[in-house]
Amino acid sequence: METAKFENKTNINVEDLIEIRLIKENDFLKIKETLTRIGVASTGKHELYQSCHILHKKGKYFLVHFKELFGLDGKPFSFSDEDKARRNTIANLLAEWKLIEIVDTNKTKEPVSQLSKIKVLAFKDKKDWQLIPKYNIGKKAKIKETELI
């Protein structure tokens, strides 16, 4: 059995990210919502942990794994081959569904994940599941007043 390779980092290069283009300019929210329904399901519970997010920075769009977002924040993170494979597979699925265009398709060819390792919920089924993001874009941690002293 092959063990997962982890790359421990504290920052990330933009060149490492998957740049995408929207097929329709107003599809950002559709893609964002679709990504909330793609991820890793918990065993025995109806919980789905979101794997990827769409990021809009300086006029460009990127599909990023939640761990890559920690790196963009300058926080330490580990990014395994399995994480990368899951991200690549999700990007390829969105492209196959004609929601996005991948700018450099070579970045998503390898590694890829088996579809059995990724849960994709139908929109009609999302009400039956708890959708859990591991990263919230644009949300800052609340600081208690006592922590400022």
SULPE-V37469 format. One record per run of one state. SS is the DSSP state (H for helix, E for strand, C for the rest). FROM is the first residue (numbers start at 1). TO is the last residue. Records with the same first field share a line. If there is no record, write none. Layout:
SS: FROM-TO, FROM-TO
//
This chain:
C: 1-5, 10-13, 17-17, 23-24, 36-37, 42-46, 51-51, 58-59, 73-76, 97-99, 103-104, 109-114, 118-118, 121-122, 129-129, 134-144, 149-149
E: 6-9, 18-22, 38-41, 47-50, 52-57, 60-65, 77-80, 100-102, 119-120, 130-133
H: 14-16, 25-35, 66-72, 81-96, 105-108, 115-117, 123-128, 145-148
//
